[in-house]
Amino acid sequence: MREIQQNSQGLVMVEDGQEVAEIGFQPVDDHTIMIDHTYVSEQKRGQKLGDELVKAVVEMARKDKKQIVPECSFALAQFKRHEEYQDVWQKE
């Protein structure tokens, strides 16, 4: 069973009690967060776990009415690939 949990640095994906992926973000200001890294364990790469984490941050930002600066190269690629993320993308 896989679940996503929030911690002080971002979101972690836990599977069978083990952290298998994470996405880090931090506030820029009251209305903006910056995604600064994503990580997927070597054994889980290629299973789209990073995609799931970016989507979870996007959904969280929408709920909280915030914008996202995707500083991490993986997150930036996801934002470029997914037109539906444009509403929360803070382009600088």
Order of alpha helices (4+ residues) and beta strands (2+ residues): beta-beta-beta-beta-alpha-beta-alpha
